[in-house]
Amino acid sequence: MTTQRNAYRAAILHSIADPKDVGLDNSYQFFDDGIIVVEDGHIVDIGETEEVLARQPKDISITEYEDKLITSGFIDTHIHYPQTGMIASYGEQLLDWLENYTFPEERRFKNPVYAHKVAKLFFDELASNGTTTALVFGTVHKESVDVFFEEAQKRKLRMIAGKVLMDRNAPDYLTDTPESGYEASKELIEKWHNRDRLLYAVTPRFAPTSTPEQLATVGKLLEEYPDVYMHTHLSENKKEIEWVLDLFPERDSYLDVYDHYGLLHKRSVFAHGIHLSDCECKRLADTESAIAFCPTSNLFLGSGLFKLPKLEEHGVRVGMGTDVGAGTSFSILQTMSEAYKIMQLQQEKLHPLKSLFLATLGGARSLHLEDKIGNLEVGKEADFVVLDLHATQLMRFRMHQATTLEEKLFVLMSLGDDRTVCETFIYGEKAYDSRGQIDEKKFAS
């Protein structure tokens, strides 16, 4: 961690509120010629260059960027690190896709050497796409989570992850028991939760792969450790929902299965939530649970169209998720583009400023971390990204046609990808530079 005070000068844009609550004009701050000042891993000043420099020491170190935009690091509220090696697997919907691709790949993570190799690649991909925080699935193997956290700790990342819990309807080589899953989760919580910037999520894969006995142990863990997260899947696929109701005929709905075992609380995050009733939406809101909107995987697996206005009408917290490997890109920018298209298919609009909120501050609120990350306010942890507005010849040409900030932001989210990310900063330190790529020596074992 650097103790030197450093300043970074460029156009600066960050979200400060949800547009649905305050209107578009009051939802962001923009400084056409701005400076962000960082010290000890935190933001200590931000604003127009002339005003900030008047408050800072005359000899402060300033890095200046041309044709760049600084914004808060992106937050991915649902992603699977063990599925990095099976991204872009052809031709299945959810349940067949799990059996044919996911489970065989996750078997390999019993080997910590392989898990470490993938973890390094996973974090490199996040950095090169400007993602600075993620809520992450491991595998059923305790080793996969230890390796994940060890690598995240080296990089000073704010990450949330957990061991997958499955005790039925999965291959024998990937199942645990209620007792073994509980004990391993407990050990991992004690070891990693609130260690540096790391946090733990109790992680049942989804209701069909856990018996009632195992779901009860998840509820027990949440009672014993009330500040840990709970991360699982919900109502992604219609056949999945039918299966859940067959397995739990005494429950009223898919969500009610989780609710019955005490799995809904303010740090519960459910991926997808495509096919939810009004009652389920209300219950999510009442418990302060969140939904991860995963547009690329929803389209890739043909799962359905996410109903953002319905969730927001009920007051449910929503963040953005790539859902790699069913999602086809680590890029939150590409994810924002697909989210826009999903809204279009429902005759709804997704304004670029709303997309920025979902990808940053909205994600932080979904994780109840908005006091630490999510935008560039003074006092927040210094996770930010430098975006190149002229990353490609087409983007450069298109940006010259754009006349407003909103139009430029829309071009950025429509045409942007990892090529757009110039630099990524983690806790005040540069973690990625597109000109020099990732510093391998910095993260060497």
Legacy VTK file of the C-alpha trace (Angstrom):
# vtk DataFile Version 3.0
C-alpha trace
ASCII
DATASET POLYDATA
POINTS 445 float
0.000 0.000 0.000
1.371 3.380 -1.009
1.658 6.159 1.562
2.459 8.792 -1.037
-0.291 11.176 -2.077
-0.921 10.855 -5.815
-3.286 12.694 -8.144
-4.846 11.550 -11.420
-6.158 14.094 -13.906
-8.758 13.391 -16.601
-12.458 13.712 -17.190
-14.128 12.096 -14.160
-17.619 10.601 -13.963
-19.136 8.654 -11.089
-22.563 7.704 -9.809
-23.760 9.269 -6.564
-27.400 8.105 -6.452
-29.962 5.921 -8.178
-31.572 7.866 -11.047
-34.973 6.436 -10.151
-34.736 8.118 -6.735
-33.261 11.519 -7.611
-33.645 11.898 -11.382
-30.926 11.597 -13.994
-29.418 15.059 -13.474
-28.842 14.498 -9.760
-27.553 10.934 -10.015
-23.945 11.628 -10.979
-20.976 13.957 -10.714
-18.958 14.910 -13.771
-15.777 16.937 -13.943
-14.682 17.695 -17.492
-11.179 18.502 -16.222
-11.044 16.714 -12.905
-8.578 15.330 -10.424
-8.855 12.439 -8.003
-6.330 12.368 -5.151
-5.362 9.099 -3.472
-3.432 8.324 -0.297
-3.123 5.131 1.782
-5.529 3.286 -0.478
-8.339 5.811 -0.093
-9.693 8.808 -1.971
-8.827 12.016 -0.149
-9.982 14.641 -2.665
-11.921 14.922 -5.918
-13.204 17.764 -8.030
-12.362 20.263 -10.746
-8.616 20.488 -11.290
-8.202 24.142 -10.350
-10.137 23.757 -7.097
-8.431 20.530 -6.028
-4.914 21.760 -6.753
-5.563 24.830 -4.617
-6.131 22.466 -1.679
-3.198 20.136 -2.328
0.580 20.447 -1.799
2.332 22.228 -4.652
4.645 19.283 -5.267
1.932 16.633 -5.475
2.567 13.937 -8.095
0.035 14.220 -10.941
-0.594 11.661 -13.680
-2.409 13.258 -16.596
-4.533 11.403 -19.160
-5.671 12.629 -22.559
-8.982 11.475 -24.053
-9.609 9.313 -20.998
-12.414 8.981 -18.465
-11.920 7.991 -14.839
-14.791 6.222 -13.125
-15.309 3.911 -10.180
-14.158 0.307 -10.533
-16.869 -2.006 -11.799
-18.633 -4.382 -9.402
-19.652 -7.837 -10.582
-22.372 -9.223 -8.324
-22.365 -12.751 -9.748
-19.546 -14.715 -11.387
-18.037 -18.240 -11.224
-14.243 -18.332 -11.171
-14.086 -22.117 -11.844
-15.995 -21.615 -15.091
-13.259 -19.458 -16.640
-12.020 -22.442 -18.650
-15.419 -23.359 -20.071
-16.673 -19.957 -21.162
-18.314 -20.072 -24.615
-19.423 -23.704 -24.427
-21.871 -24.415 -27.206
-25.468 -25.370 -27.416
-27.239 -26.119 -24.122
-29.758 -24.588 -21.760
-29.203 -24.382 -18.043
-29.696 -27.896 -16.669
-27.985 -29.737 -19.543
-25.235 -27.108 -19.588
-24.469 -27.784 -15.925
-24.260 -31.537 -16.481
-22.296 -31.478 -19.728
-19.868 -28.619 -19.129
-19.904 -27.151 -15.633
-19.609 -30.188 -13.403
-16.775 -31.876 -15.353
-14.731 -28.655 -15.313
-15.330 -27.999 -11.617
-14.048 -31.479 -10.813
-10.556 -30.276 -11.713
-10.518 -27.783 -8.827
-9.798 -30.452 -6.261
-6.220 -29.948 -7.448
-4.991 -26.713 -5.823
-2.311 -26.275 -8.500
-4.971 -26.101 -11.200
-7.189 -23.910 -9.006
-4.314 -21.474 -8.498
-3.590 -21.319 -12.219
-7.219 -20.441 -12.958
-7.466 -17.998 -10.043
-4.524 -15.994 -11.399
-6.053 -15.909 -14.870
-9.443 -14.992 -13.392
-8.077 -12.005 -11.468
-6.026 -10.891 -14.463
-9.189 -10.918 -16.564
-11.112 -8.927 -13.972
-8.354 -6.310 -13.810
-8.077 -6.001 -17.583
-11.835 -5.404 -17.732
-11.896 -2.813 -14.952
-13.689 -4.987 -12.390
-12.420 -4.338 -8.887
-14.940 -6.197 -6.704
-16.894 -9.394 -7.364
-19.186 -11.839 -5.603
-17.780 -15.185 -6.664
-18.683 -18.872 -6.698
-15.888 -21.317 -5.880
-16.398 -25.070 -6.172
-17.413 -27.689 -3.622
-13.720 -28.133 -2.828
-12.458 -26.210 0.173
-9.086 -25.985 -1.589
-10.545 -23.914 -4.409
-11.693 -21.241 -1.979
-8.429 -21.117 -0.043
-6.537 -20.625 -3.306
-8.972 -17.937 -4.425
-8.636 -15.914 -1.239
-4.853 -16.316 -1.115
-4.517 -14.795 -4.575
-7.075 -12.057 -3.866
-5.232 -11.124 -0.682
-1.952 -10.719 -2.572
-3.662 -8.262 -4.894
-5.348 -6.306 -2.060
-8.726 -6.934 -3.649
-12.125 -6.514 -2.065
-13.620 -9.876 -2.963
-16.469 -12.018 -1.657
-16.486 -15.773 -2.257
-17.475 -19.112 -0.806
-17.344 -22.882 -1.071
-20.200 -24.374 -3.058
-22.574 -26.620 -1.107
-24.170 -29.577 -2.947
-25.293 -32.851 -1.395
-27.614 -34.241 -4.092
-28.484 -34.121 -7.806
-24.841 -33.681 -8.771
-21.993 -36.086 -9.581
-20.591 -37.969 -6.603
-17.227 -36.312 -7.165
-18.797 -32.890 -6.485
-21.066 -33.593 -3.529
-20.479 -33.047 0.153
-22.805 -33.735 3.089
-24.725 -31.340 5.309
-22.177 -31.985 8.053
-19.003 -31.733 5.944
-20.288 -28.683 4.056
-21.137 -26.961 7.326
-17.768 -27.691 8.922
-15.752 -26.666 5.851
-17.755 -23.446 5.471
-17.262 -22.650 9.138
-13.502 -23.148 8.851
-13.335 -20.914 5.790
-15.402 -18.192 7.463
-13.126 -18.203 10.499
-10.055 -18.048 8.274
-11.039 -15.506 5.623
-14.090 -13.410 6.514
-13.105 -9.796 7.244
-9.440 -10.601 6.664
-7.980 -7.534 4.952
-10.546 -6.697 2.238
-11.955 -10.229 1.942
-15.463 -11.361 2.823
-17.181 -14.742 2.864
-20.394 -15.924 1.231
-22.152 -19.130 2.243
-22.852 -20.644 -1.171
-25.466 -23.334 -1.803
-25.414 -23.812 -5.585
-29.191 -23.751 -5.935
-32.132 -25.416 -4.237
-32.164 -28.602 -6.387
-28.629 -29.576 -5.367
-29.173 -29.223 -1.625
-31.335 -31.385 0.610
-33.541 -29.780 3.244
-30.920 -30.866 5.782
-28.184 -28.955 3.977
-30.300 -25.832 3.506
-30.950 -25.921 7.246
-27.181 -25.834 7.861
-26.937 -22.757 5.625
-29.513 -21.033 7.800
-27.553 -22.112 10.874
-24.350 -20.583 9.495
-26.156 -17.300 8.796
-27.407 -17.255 12.381
-23.946 -17.952 13.768
-22.220 -15.429 11.469
-24.829 -12.732 10.760
-22.451 -10.505 8.781
-21.488 -13.116 6.155
-23.123 -13.219 2.740
-25.442 -15.826 1.229
-25.011 -16.348 -2.512
-27.082 -18.656 -4.710
-29.269 -18.877 -7.826
-32.976 -18.153 -8.128
-35.612 -18.501 -10.868
-33.247 -18.520 -13.815
-34.980 -21.104 -15.980
-38.596 -22.294 -16.136
-37.655 -25.991 -16.065
-35.454 -25.262 -13.061
-38.442 -23.700 -11.266
-40.616 -26.727 -12.030
-37.891 -28.990 -10.663
-37.646 -26.989 -7.439
-41.399 -27.197 -6.870
-41.312 -30.968 -7.490
-38.505 -31.350 -4.957
-40.156 -29.087 -2.370
-43.920 -29.561 -2.908
-44.728 -28.179 0.530
-43.315 -24.745 -0.378
-45.276 -22.012 -2.152
-42.524 -20.855 -4.511
-38.842 -21.167 -5.373
-38.009 -18.221 -3.125
-40.108 -19.689 -0.335
-37.755 -22.677 -0.234
-34.873 -20.405 0.689
-37.059 -18.304 2.965
-38.238 -21.339 4.915
-34.662 -22.184 5.868
-33.750 -18.625 6.864
-31.653 -17.771 3.826
-33.081 -14.291 3.162
-31.303 -11.433 4.880
-29.622 -8.147 4.031
-26.504 -9.829 2.639
-28.299 -12.422 0.527
-27.681 -12.111 -3.207
-29.669 -14.209 -5.659
-28.442 -14.527 -9.232
-30.941 -14.037 -12.062
-34.459 -13.718 -10.593
-35.995 -13.660 -14.076
-39.307 -15.371 -13.350
-40.483 -13.890 -10.042
-43.993 -13.228 -8.771
-45.025 -9.984 -7.100
-45.068 -11.784 -3.750
-41.507 -12.980 -4.237
-40.351 -9.485 -5.198
-41.985 -8.020 -2.111
-40.347 -10.600 0.120
-36.923 -9.865 -1.373
-37.417 -6.176 -0.689
-38.684 -6.736 2.857
-35.563 -8.752 3.726
-33.175 -6.333 1.944
-32.012 -9.199 -0.274
-30.570 -8.389 -3.698
-30.769 -9.722 -7.242
-27.823 -9.952 -9.658
-28.928 -9.041 -13.199
-26.898 -11.237 -15.587
-27.934 -10.277 -19.132
-25.248 -12.029 -21.181
-25.826 -15.432 -19.594
-29.610 -15.006 -19.678
-29.390 -14.509 -23.433
-26.713 -17.174 -23.970
-28.690 -19.891 -22.168
-32.053 -18.660 -23.438
-33.313 -18.249 -19.883
-35.555 -15.204 -20.352
-35.741 -11.434 -20.025
-34.996 -9.768 -16.687
-37.778 -7.452 -15.511
-35.828 -4.570 -13.988
-38.809 -2.164 -13.661
-40.795 -4.784 -11.749
-37.962 -5.409 -9.290
-37.438 -1.682 -8.785
-41.158 -1.056 -8.322
-40.974 -3.360 -5.307
-37.767 -1.754 -4.032
-35.450 -4.727 -4.609
-31.734 -3.965 -4.736
-30.205 -4.865 -8.119
-26.583 -5.139 -9.239
-24.950 -6.206 -12.498
-23.356 -9.624 -12.983
-21.378 -11.180 -15.827
-22.099 -14.774 -14.709
-18.976 -16.125 -16.410
-18.922 -18.861 -17.712
-22.562 -18.893 -18.919
-21.931 -15.213 -19.419
-19.711 -14.753 -22.446
-17.529 -11.869 -21.314
-15.714 -10.599 -18.228
-16.472 -7.079 -19.455
-19.033 -5.118 -17.469
-19.156 -2.691 -20.400
-20.348 -5.498 -22.676
-22.733 -6.616 -19.944
-24.221 -3.108 -19.850
-24.716 -3.279 -23.613
-26.603 -6.579 -23.353
-28.701 -5.218 -20.486
-29.820 -2.363 -22.724
-30.922 -4.854 -25.374
-32.869 -6.934 -22.849
-34.784 -3.823 -21.849
-35.392 -2.963 -25.499
-36.961 -6.374 -26.089
-39.501 -5.475 -23.397
-40.168 -1.985 -24.790
-38.285 -0.471 -21.863
-35.387 1.991 -21.849
-32.147 1.622 -19.903
-30.464 4.999 -19.712
-26.631 4.950 -19.755
-26.514 6.766 -16.420
-28.721 4.061 -14.937
-26.384 1.430 -16.396
-23.428 3.160 -14.765
-25.266 3.089 -11.454
-26.036 -0.634 -11.728
-22.422 -1.410 -12.613
-20.913 0.577 -9.738
-22.877 2.122 -6.862
-25.895 -0.141 -7.424
-23.638 -3.162 -7.112
-22.109 -1.750 -3.936
-25.577 -1.195 -2.476
-26.589 -4.729 -3.397
-23.600 -5.934 -1.390
-24.179 -3.387 1.409
-20.700 -2.006 0.761
-21.673 1.470 -0.412
-19.828 2.988 2.548
-16.562 1.559 1.170
-16.831 1.246 -2.630
-19.130 2.052 -5.545
-18.113 5.598 -6.383
-15.287 8.100 -5.954
-16.454 10.030 -2.906
-13.841 11.169 -0.394
-13.167 8.426 2.140
-13.996 5.538 -0.188
-11.457 2.855 -1.044
-9.504 3.888 -4.142
-10.719 1.317 -6.659
-11.063 3.055 -10.004
-10.616 2.550 -13.719
-9.226 4.735 -16.493
-11.202 4.261 -19.717
-9.851 5.155 -23.152
-12.539 6.985 -25.119
-10.489 6.485 -28.294
-9.634 2.817 -27.702
-10.524 1.815 -31.251
-10.685 3.689 -34.521
-14.463 3.321 -34.561
-14.833 4.605 -30.994
-12.623 7.597 -31.759
-14.701 8.432 -34.832
-17.989 7.919 -33.001
-16.919 9.985 -29.965
-16.218 12.933 -32.264
-19.858 12.757 -33.394
-21.191 12.683 -29.823
-22.289 16.040 -28.446
-23.391 15.252 -24.859
-22.012 13.351 -21.879
-24.936 10.926 -22.006
-24.279 10.172 -25.670
-20.577 9.552 -25.021
-21.420 7.248 -22.131
-23.832 5.308 -24.315
-21.163 4.912 -27.008
-18.771 3.706 -24.324
-21.135 1.012 -23.067
-22.244 0.009 -26.582
-18.804 -0.264 -28.204
-16.564 -0.721 -25.173
-14.850 -3.886 -23.969
-11.494 -4.822 -22.450
-9.719 -2.724 -25.107
-11.362 0.326 -23.537
-9.728 -0.257 -20.158
-6.479 1.695 -20.067
-5.583 1.263 -16.388
-7.169 -0.306 -13.322
-6.325 0.784 -9.784
-6.877 -1.436 -6.756
-6.745 0.196 -3.338
-4.756 3.088 -4.750
-2.208 0.995 -6.649
-2.097 0.325 -10.376
-3.047 -3.303 -10.952
-3.389 -3.208 -14.726
-1.961 -1.092 -17.533
-3.004 -1.927 -21.084
0.350 -0.692 -22.361
2.348 -2.909 -20.045
-0.371 -5.500 -19.343
-0.377 -7.004 -15.850
2.778 -6.949 -13.740
3.421 -10.678 -13.292
6.232 -10.123 -10.764
3.950 -8.160 -8.471
1.632 -11.127 -7.981
4.192 -13.927 -8.131
3.789 -16.675 -5.559
LINES 1 446
445 0 1 2 3 4 5 6 7 8 9 10 11 12 13 14 15 16 17 18 19 20 21 22 23 24 25 26 27 28 29 30 31 32 33 34 35 36 37 38 39 40 41 42 43 44 45 46 47 48 49 50 51 52 53 54 55 56 57 58 59 60 61 62 63 64 65 66 67 68 69 70 71 72 73 74 75 76 77 78 79 80 81 82 83 84 85 86 87 88 89 90 91 92 93 94 95 96 97 98 99 100 101 102 103 104 105 106 107 108 109 110 111 112 113 114 115 116 117 118 119 120 121 122 123 124 125 126 127 128 129 130 131 132 133 134 135 136 137 138 139 140 141 142 143 144 145 146 147 148 149 150 151 152 153 154 155 156 157 158 159 160 161 162 163 164 165 166 167 168 169 170 171 172 173 174 175 176 177 178 179 180 181 182 183 184 185 186 187 188 189 190 191 192 193 194 195 196 197 198 199 200 201 202 203 204 205 206 207 208 209 210 211 212 213 214 215 216 217 218 219 220 221 222 223 224 225 226 227 228 229 230 231 232 233 234 235 236 237 238 239 240 241 242 243 244 245 246 247 248 249 250 251 252 253 254 255 256 257 258 259 260 261 262 263 264 265 266 267 268 269 270 271 272 273 274 275 276 277 278 279 280 281 282 283 284 285 286 287 288 289 290 291 292 293 294 295 296 297 298 299 300 301 302 303 304 305 306 307 308 309 310 311 312 313 314 315 316 317 318 319 320 321 322 323 324 325 326 327 328 329 330 331 332 333 334 335 336 337 338 339 340 341 342 343 344 345 346 347 348 349 350 351 352 353 354 355 356 357 358 359 360 361 362 363 364 365 366 367 368 369 370 371 372 373 374 375 376 377 378 379 380 381 382 383 384 385 386 387 388 389 390 391 392 393 394 395 396 397 398 399 400 401 402 403 404 405 406 407 408 409 410 411 412 413 414 415 416 417 418 419 420 421 422 423 424 425 426 427 428 429 430 431 432 433 434 435 436 437 438 439 440 441 442 443 444
